[in-house]
């Protein structure tokens, strides 16, 4: 019965995972069909191959974000200290 709703009204996709800023994983609320964003921006079914690609992509993206935030923290000036004699 869940598939009938999707056949008549279409899928109701919700974002289930943000892999990067541009790549996301989606799941249909009704039939639980899973999709992901492909390399050219189209939605494709989430196969084990795409799931593995998304895992690696997320790990790389997370490391890059941490590296950039650490670099920005080093470049921010610290509060000047007052020397009192």
N, C-alpha and C positions, 0 to 999 in steps of 0.2 A: 504493500500500500504506500510505502514511502516513495517509491519510484514513480508512482502515478502522479503525485503532486509535482514532482520535478518535470515529468513529461508534459503536463498541462501548463504549469505556471513558470517553469524554468528553475534553475538551481538558485539557491540562496547561499552564496559563498561568504564565508567569514574568514578573516586572516587568523591563522592559527600559530604562525611563527614568522618572525621577521629575521630573515637570514642576513641580509645586508640592507642598505638604504633602498635598493632597487629590487632585490629578490625577496619574494615572500612565498609562504606556503598557505594555501587556502583549503578549507573543507566545507562541503555543502552541509547546511544545517539539517536537511531532511534525509538525504540518502548516504551521507558520509563519504561522498566521492572526494578524493584529494587531488589538488592541482598545484602546480608551481610555475614560476616565471622562468621561461627558457632564456637562452643567451641572447635571442633577438627580441625579447620582450613579450612574446606570446605566452598564453597559458597552455600548459601541457600536463598530461596525467603524471602524477607523482609515482614513478617507478622506483625500484630499489637503487637503480643507477643514479637517478636524479636525487634521491634522498642522500646517497653517499656524497655526491657532488656538493649538495647544499651543506652537509656537515663540514666538509673541508673548507668550503667558501666561508662559512660562518666563523670557523676557527681562525682563518687568515684575517678576516675582517676585524674580529675581536682583538687580535694581537696588534694590528695596525692602529686601531683606536687607542689601545693602551700606550703604545709607543709614542703616538702623537701627543697624548695628554701628558705623558711624563716630560716630553721635550718642551711643551708649553709651560709646565710648572717650573722647569729650570730657568726659563727665560724671563719669568716674571720678577720684577725687582722686589726685594724685601724692604720692609720698613727701615728707614734710617734710624740708627741708634744715636741718642744724645749722650755725649761725653760730659759728665759733670765732674768738675775738679774739686 
